[in-house]
Amino acid sequence: MKLKEIRRDIILLSILFLLSFALRLIYFQGFILCDDPEEFGHPKYFLEHKPSFNYHFHFRFSIWIFNWFFFKIFGISEMSFFLPTLLMSSTFPLFAFLILRNFKYNSLSSFLAGLVISTAPFEVMIGTLRANDLIFAWFVHLAFTVFVLFRKKQKIQGILVGIFLWLAFYAKMWAAYFYLIFFIFYIYLHRKGENCSGLMYFIASSFILHLITMFYWKKEAGIFLPFFKYHSATYPVTLDNLINIWLTYPTYIFKGSPLGTTLFGTIPYILLLSLIIKFVVSRRKNTKVRFDQLDVFLFTLYFIFFILLNFVPDTPLKFDSYYSVPRIFRYLYPVSFPMTLHLAKNIIDVAFCFRFKRLFLVFIFALLILINILQARESTLYGREYRSNLLSIIEDIKNLRPPTVLVESWVGYFLQEVYLKDFNISIEPIYGIYDAKDYEMWLKNNEERLPNGAALIANFGSCVYYGCYHCGFQIDLFIEKLSDDWNLIKEYEYLKYRNQKPRLYLLSKK
C-alpha cells in the first residue's frame, strides 16, 4: 500500500471513530440497567481492596479492570465509568474498515461499511449504556480482526487470538463458543489448502494462559475453575415452556425489546434480503459476485454463536429440566457486528452488477445510514427519557438542598455514590424492600421521624430494562394517598415505558 493510501485510510479511520463517539454521546443513556450498581460498585471497591474471589464478578477481571483503571486515573464519576464503553463501541467501525481493506475492498466501500456499523441501532443502543456484553464482544471481535489481518503471519495470529479469547472468557463463559468457532475457521482454511500453522500457536497460547490462570485461582480461591462454582443465576425451564424460551432471542432480533422499541432495526431483514439477492446473482454466468472466505467467516461467527446461545444451556444438563440464564436482549450483542458487516459487504458485492456502481453504493448506504440513525434514536428513547428526568431531579435537589432525600434504593445508590456525593445532602437508605406496598408501609412507619423539608422522589425508580416497575415510591400504586404534609413541588416529563410522570414532594409538617 502506498504512503498516500495509508494517510487517507488513517484519516478515514479517525473520522469513523470521532463520528461514532459523537453519536454515542448524543444518544447517551447512562445508568439504566439493573446490573449497574454491581458493575459500578465492584471497581470502586477494588480501588481500596483486593478482590476477595468469593463472588463471580471478582473472577471476571477483564470486565472490571477497565473501570478500575479509569477510576484510578480520572476519579470516580459517571463519565469515567462509561468512558470504556464509549471508546470500545466506537472502535467497531474501525475493525470493519480494516477487515474489508485486508480483503482488497477500496477505501470508499470500507468507509461506508464502517458508517453502517457506527450507526446501527443495536450498536448505538449498547454503546450508550453499560453492558459487559460489549466488553466480551470487543475481545471476541478483536480476535477476529487480528485473525484476518495476520493471515500471513500465523505465529502472531495464533498467539493474539489465544490472548483475546482468554480475556473474552473472563468476561463471559460464552467465549467457549468462540473457541469452537475459531477452530472451525482453521479447519476450513486447512481444507482450502492454506497455511494453518496459527492453529498450533492458538492452542498453545490458550492452554498456557488458562493453565496459569487456573493455578492462580487455586492459590487465591482454592478452586481451579471458579466459573463452575460461582456463576450468575440460572433457572430450570419445563418442557412445555421450551418453545417460548427459544423464540425469545429471535423475537429480540426481528421485532425488538420487551418495551416495544427496536433493537436491531432493519439490519436482519436487509441482511436476509441481501443474502438472497447475492445468491441469485452469483448463480448467473459471467458474474464476479461470489460468496468468498469473508462471507464464510462472518456467517459462521454470528450463526454458530446464535445457535449455541439459543439452544445450548450454559449449565450442566439435567434430564428433568433445561437450565437457562434469563433471556436478556444484551446477550445477543456479539452477533450484531458480524451481521451488520456481512450486510454491508453484501451490498458492496452486489453493487458490482450495476453500471454506476459507485453512485448506487453511495445512495444505498446513505439511505441505510439515515434509517439506522432514526432507529438508533428510537432504540435509545426510553433510556434518554429516563436520564433527562434524572438530571432534572438532581438539579432541583441541588437547588433545594433538602436535609434528606427519599427515593427507591437503586436510584438512591447513584445519587449517593455519583451525582450528589460532593453535596451535603443525605440519601435515606432503603434496602431490602422492593414492592410499592412495602415502600408505602415504610413511609407510614418512618414519616414522623423525618425532618421538615425532606424530599420524596415518587414514580421514579429501578432500571429501565428488565426492571421492577412496581418497585419504589410508586404512589399511583399506593393503597392510600400521601398525607397532606407532602407538598407537590414539581412534575417531570412523561415516561412512556412507565406511563407516568415522576414527581418531587417536600415534607412540611403542620
C-alpha positions as CSV (number, residue, x, y, z in Angstrom):
1,M,0.0,0.0,0.0
2,K,1.3,3.4,-1.0
3,L,2.1,6.1,1.7
4,K,-0.7,8.3,0.2
5,E,-3.3,5.5,0.6
6,I,-2.1,4.8,4.2
7,R,-2.6,8.5,5.1
8,R,-6.0,8.5,3.5
9,D,-7.0,5.4,5.5
10,I,-5.8,6.9,8.7
11,I,-7.9,10.0,8.1
12,L,-11.0,7.8,7.3
13,L,-10.4,5.7,10.4
14,S,-10.2,8.9,12.5
15,I,-13.4,10.2,11.1
16,L,-15.2,6.9,11.8
17,F,-14.0,6.9,15.4
18,L,-14.9,10.5,16.0
19,L,-18.4,10.2,14.4
20,S,-19.1,7.0,16.3
21,F,-18.0,8.6,19.6
22,A,-20.1,11.7,19.0
23,L,-23.2,9.7,18.1
24,R,-22.9,7.7,21.3
25,L,-22.5,10.9,23.3
26,I,-25.6,12.4,21.7
27,Y,-27.7,9.2,22.4
28,F,-26.1,8.5,25.8
29,Q,-28.4,6.7,28.2
30,G,-26.3,6.2,31.4
31,F,-27.4,4.1,34.4
32,I,-30.5,2.3,33.1
33,L,-29.7,-1.4,33.7
34,C,-30.3,-3.3,36.9
35,D,-26.7,-4.6,36.7
36,D,-25.3,-1.1,37.0
37,P,-24.9,-1.0,40.8
38,E,-22.8,-4.2,40.7
39,E,-20.8,-3.0,37.6
40,F,-20.1,0.3,39.3
41,G,-19.7,-0.9,42.9
42,H,-17.0,-3.6,42.4
43,P,-14.4,-1.5,40.5
44,K,-14.9,1.2,43.1
45,Y,-14.4,-1.3,45.9
46,F,-11.2,-2.6,44.2
47,L,-9.6,0.8,44.4
48,E,-9.2,0.2,48.1
49,H,-9.4,-3.6,48.5
50,K,-8.1,-6.6,46.7
51,P,-10.7,-8.9,45.1
52,S,-11.9,-11.5,47.6
53,F,-12.7,-14.1,45.0
54,N,-15.9,-15.2,46.7
55,Y,-18.3,-13.8,44.0
56,H,-18.4,-14.5,40.3
57,F,-17.8,-10.8,39.4
58,H,-14.4,-10.8,41.1
59,F,-13.1,-13.5,38.8
60,R,-14.3,-11.6,35.7
61,F,-11.3,-9.3,35.8
62,S,-11.4,-8.4,32.1
63,I,-14.7,-6.6,32.8
64,W,-13.9,-4.5,35.8
65,I,-10.2,-3.8,35.1
66,F,-11.0,-1.1,32.6
67,N,-13.3,0.8,35.1
68,W,-10.7,0.3,37.9
69,F,-8.1,1.9,35.6
70,F,-10.2,4.8,34.6
71,F,-11.4,5.4,38.2
72,K,-7.7,5.4,39.3
73,I,-6.7,7.9,36.5
74,F,-9.8,10.2,36.3
75,G,-11.5,9.7,39.6
76,I,-14.9,8.2,40.3
77,S,-17.6,9.8,38.2
78,E,-20.3,9.0,35.7
79,M,-18.1,9.7,32.7
80,S,-15.1,7.8,33.9
81,F,-17.4,4.8,34.4
82,F,-18.9,4.9,30.9
83,L,-15.8,6.0,29.0
84,P,-14.5,2.5,28.4
85,T,-17.9,1.6,26.9
86,L,-18.0,4.6,24.7
87,L,-14.4,4.1,23.5
88,M,-14.8,0.4,22.8
89,S,-18.1,0.8,21.0
90,S,-16.5,3.5,18.8
91,T,-13.8,1.1,17.6
92,F,-16.0,-1.5,15.9
93,P,-16.4,0.6,12.7
94,L,-12.6,0.6,12.6
95,F,-12.4,-3.2,12.8
96,A,-14.8,-3.3,9.9
97,F,-12.8,-0.9,7.8
98,L,-9.5,-2.8,8.4
99,I,-11.1,-6.2,7.7
100,L,-12.6,-5.1,4.4
101,R,-9.4,-3.3,3.3
102,N,-7.5,-6.5,4.1
103,F,-9.8,-8.3,1.7
104,K,-9.0,-5.8,-1.0
105,Y,-12.1,-3.6,-0.8
106,N,-11.4,0.0,-1.7
107,S,-11.4,2.8,0.9
108,L,-14.8,4.3,0.0
109,S,-16.6,1.0,0.3
110,S,-14.8,0.2,3.6
111,F,-15.6,3.6,5.0
112,L,-19.3,3.3,4.1
113,A,-19.4,-0.1,5.7
114,G,-17.9,1.4,8.8
115,L,-20.5,4.1,8.9
116,V,-23.3,1.5,8.7
117,I,-21.8,-0.3,11.8
118,S,-21.2,3.1,13.5
119,T,-24.9,4.0,13.2
120,A,-26.5,0.5,13.5
121,P,-29.3,0.8,16.2
122,F,-28.2,-2.1,18.4
123,E,-24.6,-0.9,18.2
124,V,-25.6,2.5,19.4
125,M,-28.0,1.1,21.9
126,I,-25.4,-1.0,23.7
127,G,-22.7,1.6,23.2
128,T,-24.6,4.2,25.2
129,L,-25.1,2.3,28.4
130,R,-23.1,-0.1,30.5
131,A,-23.3,-3.7,29.3
132,N,-20.4,-6.1,30.0
133,D,-21.5,-8.0,26.8
134,L,-19.9,-5.1,24.9
135,I,-16.5,-5.8,26.6
136,F,-16.9,-9.5,25.8
137,A,-17.8,-8.8,22.2
138,W,-14.9,-6.3,21.9
139,F,-12.4,-9.0,22.8
140,V,-14.0,-11.6,20.5
141,H,-14.1,-9.3,17.5
142,L,-10.6,-8.0,18.3
143,A,-9.6,-11.7,18.0
144,F,-11.5,-12.0,14.7
145,T,-9.8,-8.8,13.4
146,V,-6.3,-10.0,14.1
147,F,-7.2,-13.4,12.7
148,V,-8.0,-11.7,9.4
149,L,-5.2,-9.1,9.4
150,F,-2.4,-11.6,10.3
151,R,-3.3,-14.4,7.9
152,K,0.2,-14.3,6.5
153,K,1.8,-14.1,10.0
154,Q,0.5,-17.3,11.5
155,K,2.5,-17.3,14.7
156,I,1.4,-13.7,15.7
157,Q,-2.1,-14.6,14.6
158,G,-2.4,-17.7,16.7
159,I,-0.9,-16.1,19.8
160,L,-3.1,-12.9,19.6
161,V,-6.3,-14.9,19.0
162,G,-5.5,-17.0,22.0
163,I,-4.8,-14.0,24.2
164,F,-8.0,-12.2,23.2
165,L,-10.3,-15.2,23.6
166,W,-8.7,-15.8,27.0
167,L,-9.6,-12.3,28.0
168,A,-13.1,-12.8,26.5
169,F,-13.6,-15.9,28.6
170,Y,-13.0,-13.9,31.8
171,A,-15.7,-11.5,30.7
172,K,-18.3,-14.2,29.7
173,M,-18.1,-18.0,29.8
174,W,-19.7,-17.9,26.3
175,A,-16.2,-17.3,24.9
176,A,-16.1,-21.2,24.9
177,Y,-18.4,-21.0,21.9
178,F,-15.9,-18.8,20.0
179,Y,-13.1,-21.3,20.7
180,L,-15.2,-23.7,18.7
181,I,-15.9,-21.1,16.0
182,F,-12.2,-20.2,15.5
183,F,-11.3,-23.9,15.4
184,I,-13.9,-24.2,12.6
185,F,-12.1,-21.3,10.8
186,Y,-8.8,-23.1,10.9
187,I,-10.3,-26.4,9.7
188,Y,-12.0,-24.5,6.8
189,L,-8.7,-22.9,5.8
190,H,-6.9,-26.2,6.0
191,R,-9.4,-27.8,3.7
192,K,-8.8,-25.0,1.3
193,G,-5.1,-25.8,1.3
194,E,-4.0,-22.7,3.2
195,N,-1.3,-22.5,5.8
196,C,-2.9,-23.0,9.2
197,S,0.1,-23.2,11.5
198,G,-1.5,-20.5,13.5
199,L,-3.8,-23.1,15.0
200,M,-0.9,-24.7,16.8
201,Y,0.0,-21.3,18.4
202,F,-3.6,-20.6,19.1
203,I,-4.0,-23.9,21.0
204,A,-0.6,-23.5,22.8
205,S,-1.2,-19.9,23.9
206,S,-4.8,-20.7,25.1
207,F,-3.6,-23.8,27.0
208,I,-0.7,-21.9,28.7
209,L,-2.9,-18.9,29.7
210,H,-5.7,-20.9,31.1
211,L,-3.3,-23.3,32.9
212,I,-1.6,-20.3,34.6
213,T,-4.9,-18.7,35.5
214,M,-6.3,-21.9,36.9
215,F,-3.3,-22.4,39.2
216,Y,-3.6,-18.7,40.3
217,W,-7.3,-19.3,41.2
218,K,-6.3,-22.4,43.1
219,K,-3.8,-20.4,45.1
220,E,-6.1,-17.5,45.8
221,A,-9.5,-19.1,45.9
222,G,-8.8,-22.8,46.4
223,I,-10.5,-23.8,43.2
224,F,-9.2,-24.4,39.6
225,L,-12.3,-23.4,37.7
226,P,-14.3,-20.8,39.6
227,F,-16.9,-20.2,36.9
228,F,-18.3,-23.7,37.5
229,K,-18.8,-22.9,41.2
230,Y,-19.6,-19.1,41.1
231,H,-21.9,-18.1,38.3
232,S,-24.9,-15.9,37.6
233,A,-28.4,-17.1,38.4
234,T,-29.9,-19.8,36.2
235,Y,-33.3,-21.4,36.4
236,P,-34.9,-24.6,35.2
237,V,-37.3,-24.5,32.2
238,T,-40.0,-27.1,31.9
239,L,-40.6,-28.9,28.6
240,D,-43.8,-27.1,27.8
241,N,-42.1,-23.7,28.1
242,L,-39.1,-24.6,25.9
243,I,-40.5,-23.2,22.7
244,N,-41.3,-19.8,24.3
245,I,-37.7,-19.7,25.6
246,W,-36.2,-20.5,22.3
247,L,-38.3,-17.8,20.5
248,T,-37.1,-15.1,22.8
249,Y,-33.9,-14.2,21.1
250,P,-35.3,-14.4,17.5
251,T,-38.1,-12.0,18.7
252,Y,-35.4,-9.6,20.0
253,I,-33.6,-9.7,16.7
254,F,-36.6,-9.3,14.3
255,K,-39.1,-7.5,16.5
256,G,-37.4,-5.6,19.3
257,S,-37.1,-5.1,23.0
258,P,-39.7,-6.2,25.6
259,L,-40.7,-2.5,25.8
260,G,-41.6,-2.3,22.1
261,T,-38.7,-0.3,20.9
262,T,-36.5,-1.6,18.1
263,L,-33.1,-3.2,18.8
264,F,-31.6,-4.5,15.5
265,G,-33.8,-2.3,13.4
266,T,-33.9,-3.2,9.7
267,I,-30.5,-4.9,9.8
268,P,-31.6,-8.5,10.0
269,Y,-34.3,-8.1,7.3
270,I,-31.9,-6.4,4.8
271,L,-29.2,-9.0,5.6
272,L,-31.6,-11.8,4.7
273,L,-32.7,-9.9,1.5
274,S,-29.0,-9.2,0.6
275,L,-28.1,-12.9,1.0
276,I,-31.0,-14.0,-1.3
277,I,-30.1,-11.4,-3.9
278,K,-26.4,-12.2,-3.7
279,F,-27.2,-15.9,-4.1
280,V,-29.4,-15.3,-7.2
281,V,-26.8,-13.0,-8.8
282,S,-23.9,-15.4,-8.0
283,R,-25.7,-18.2,-10.0
284,R,-25.6,-16.2,-13.2
285,K,-23.0,-16.8,-15.8
286,N,-20.1,-14.3,-16.3
287,T,-20.7,-12.6,-12.9
288,K,-17.9,-11.6,-10.5
289,V,-20.3,-11.8,-7.5
290,R,-19.3,-14.8,-5.3
291,F,-19.5,-16.0,-1.8
292,D,-15.9,-15.8,-0.5
293,Q,-13.9,-16.6,2.6
294,L,-15.1,-13.5,4.4
295,D,-18.7,-14.5,3.8
296,V,-18.0,-17.9,5.4
297,F,-16.2,-16.3,8.3
298,L,-18.9,-13.7,9.1
299,F,-21.8,-16.1,8.7
300,T,-20.1,-18.7,10.9
301,L,-19.3,-16.1,13.5
302,Y,-22.9,-14.9,14.1
303,F,-24.8,-18.0,13.1
304,I,-23.0,-20.6,15.2
305,F,-22.9,-18.3,18.2
306,F,-26.6,-17.6,18.0
307,I,-27.4,-21.3,17.7
308,L,-25.3,-22.2,20.7
309,L,-26.5,-19.3,22.8
310,N,-30.2,-20.0,22.0
311,F,-30.2,-23.8,22.3
312,V,-27.3,-24.9,24.5
313,P,-27.7,-24.4,28.2
314,D,-24.8,-22.8,30.0
315,T,-25.0,-25.1,33.0
316,P,-24.8,-29.0,33.1
317,L,-27.8,-30.6,31.6
318,K,-30.3,-32.4,33.8
319,F,-32.7,-35.0,32.4
320,D,-35.8,-33.5,34.1
321,S,-35.3,-29.8,33.1
322,Y,-33.4,-27.5,30.7
323,Y,-31.3,-24.9,32.5
324,S,-31.1,-21.4,31.1
325,V,-29.9,-18.0,32.2
326,P,-32.6,-15.3,31.9
327,R,-33.0,-14.3,28.3
328,I,-31.9,-10.7,28.2
329,F,-31.6,-8.7,24.9
330,R,-28.0,-7.5,25.5
331,Y,-26.7,-11.1,25.5
332,L,-27.2,-11.0,21.7
333,Y,-24.7,-8.2,21.2
334,P,-21.8,-10.4,19.8
335,V,-23.9,-11.2,16.7
336,S,-24.5,-7.5,15.9
337,F,-21.1,-6.6,14.5
338,P,-20.6,-9.6,12.1
339,M,-24.3,-9.4,11.0
340,T,-24.0,-5.7,10.2
341,L,-20.6,-6.1,8.5
342,H,-22.0,-9.0,6.4
343,L,-24.9,-6.9,5.3
344,A,-22.6,-4.1,4.3
345,K,-20.3,-6.5,2.4
346,N,-23.2,-8.0,0.5
347,I,-24.4,-4.5,-0.6
348,I,-20.8,-3.7,-1.8
349,D,-20.6,-7.1,-3.7
350,V,-24.0,-6.7,-5.4
351,A,-23.1,-3.1,-6.4
352,F,-20.6,-4.5,-8.9
353,C,-23.6,-5.6,-11.0
354,F,-24.6,-2.0,-11.7
355,R,-23.2,0.3,-14.3
356,F,-22.9,3.3,-12.0
357,K,-21.8,1.2,-9.1
358,R,-20.2,4.0,-7.0
359,L,-23.4,6.1,-7.3
360,F,-25.5,3.1,-6.4
361,L,-23.3,2.3,-3.5
362,V,-23.4,5.8,-2.0
363,F,-27.1,6.1,-2.5
364,I,-28.0,2.7,-0.8
365,F,-25.6,3.3,2.1
366,A,-26.8,6.9,2.6
367,L,-30.4,5.6,2.9
368,L,-29.4,2.8,5.2
369,I,-27.3,5.1,7.5
370,L,-30.2,7.5,7.7
371,I,-32.6,4.7,8.7
372,N,-30.1,3.5,11.2
373,I,-29.8,6.9,12.9
374,L,-33.6,7.2,13.1
375,Q,-33.9,3.7,14.6
376,A,-30.9,4.3,16.9
377,R,-32.9,7.3,18.2
378,E,-35.9,5.0,18.8
379,S,-33.9,2.2,20.4
380,T,-32.4,4.6,23.0
381,L,-35.5,6.7,23.5
382,Y,-36.6,5.3,26.9
383,G,-33.1,5.4,28.3
384,R,-32.7,9.0,27.2
385,E,-36.1,10.0,28.7
386,Y,-35.1,8.4,31.9
387,R,-31.8,10.2,32.1
388,S,-33.3,13.5,31.2
389,N,-35.7,13.2,34.1
390,L,-32.9,12.0,36.4
391,L,-30.8,15.1,35.6
392,S,-33.7,17.4,36.1
393,I,-34.5,15.9,39.5
394,I,-30.8,16.1,40.5
395,E,-30.7,19.8,39.6
396,D,-33.8,20.5,41.6
397,I,-32.4,18.6,44.6
398,K,-29.1,20.6,44.4
399,N,-31.1,23.9,44.4
400,L,-33.5,22.9,47.2
401,R,-30.8,21.3,49.4
402,P,-33.3,19.2,51.5
403,P,-31.9,17.6,54.7
404,T,-32.7,14.1,53.4
405,V,-34.0,12.5,50.2
406,L,-36.3,9.6,50.0
407,V,-36.1,7.6,46.8
408,E,-36.1,4.0,45.5
409,S,-32.9,2.3,46.6
410,W,-31.5,1.7,43.1
411,V,-31.7,5.4,42.2
412,G,-30.6,6.4,45.7
413,Y,-27.4,4.4,45.3
414,F,-26.3,6.5,42.3
415,L,-27.4,9.8,43.9
416,Q,-25.2,9.0,46.9
417,E,-22.2,7.5,45.1
418,V,-22.1,9.6,41.9
419,Y,-24.4,12.6,41.5
420,L,-24.7,14.1,45.0
421,K,-21.5,12.7,46.6
422,D,-20.0,16.2,46.9
423,F,-23.1,17.8,48.3
424,N,-24.1,17.8,52.0
425,I,-27.4,16.0,51.2
426,S,-28.4,12.8,53.0
427,I,-29.9,10.0,51.0
428,E,-32.2,7.9,53.2
429,P,-31.0,4.2,52.7
430,I,-34.0,2.0,52.0
431,Y,-32.8,-1.5,51.4
432,G,-34.3,-5.0,51.5
433,I,-37.8,-3.9,50.2
434,Y,-38.9,-3.6,46.6
435,D,-42.7,-3.6,46.1
436,A,-44.6,-0.3,46.2
437,K,-46.9,-1.6,49.0
438,D,-43.8,-2.2,51.1
439,Y,-42.5,1.3,50.4
440,E,-45.9,2.7,51.4
441,M,-45.7,0.8,54.7
442,W,-42.1,2.0,55.2
443,L,-43.2,5.6,54.7
444,K,-46.0,5.3,57.2
445,N,-43.7,3.8,59.8
446,N,-41.0,6.4,59.3
447,E,-42.8,9.7,58.4
448,E,-42.9,11.0,62.0
449,R,-39.1,10.9,62.4
450,L,-38.3,12.6,59.0
451,P,-37.1,16.2,59.2
452,N,-39.1,19.1,57.8
453,G,-38.1,19.8,54.2
454,A,-37.4,16.1,53.4
455,A,-37.7,15.4,49.7
456,L,-39.6,12.5,48.2
457,I,-38.9,11.4,44.7
458,A,-42.0,9.5,43.6
459,N,-43.0,7.5,40.5
460,F,-39.3,7.1,39.6
461,G,-37.1,4.2,40.3
462,S,-35.5,0.9,39.4
463,C,-34.0,0.4,35.9
464,V,-35.5,0.9,32.5
465,Y,-35.0,-2.6,31.1
466,Y,-36.0,-5.9,32.9
467,G,-36.7,-3.7,35.9
468,C,-39.2,-3.8,38.8
469,Y,-41.7,-1.3,37.6
470,H,-43.9,-1.7,40.6
471,C,-41.0,-1.0,43.0
472,G,-40.2,2.1,44.9
473,F,-42.4,5.0,45.9
474,Q,-44.9,4.4,43.1
475,I,-47.7,6.5,44.7
476,D,-50.1,5.5,42.0
477,L,-49.9,2.0,43.4
478,F,-50.3,3.0,47.0
479,I,-53.4,1.9,48.7
480,E,-53.8,5.3,50.4
481,K,-52.9,8.8,49.3
482,L,-49.9,10.6,50.6
483,S,-50.5,12.6,53.8
484,D,-51.3,16.3,53.5
485,D,-47.9,17.1,54.8
486,W,-46.3,16.2,51.5
487,N,-46.5,19.1,49.1
488,L,-46.0,18.6,45.3
489,I,-43.1,20.7,44.1
490,K,-42.7,19.6,40.5
491,E,-43.9,17.1,38.0
492,Y,-41.4,16.0,35.4
493,E,-41.5,14.7,31.8
494,Y,-43.8,11.8,30.9
495,L,-42.0,8.4,31.0
496,K,-43.6,6.4,28.2
497,Y,-42.3,3.0,29.4
498,R,-43.9,3.6,32.8
499,N,-47.0,5.5,31.6
500,Q,-46.5,8.1,34.4
501,K,-44.7,11.3,35.4
502,P,-42.1,11.4,38.1
503,R,-42.9,13.8,41.0
504,L,-40.9,15.7,43.6
505,Y,-42.5,16.3,47.0
506,L,-41.3,18.2,50.1
507,L,-42.4,17.4,53.6
508,S,-43.9,20.3,55.5
509,K,-45.3,19.2,58.9
510,K,-48.2,21.2,60.2
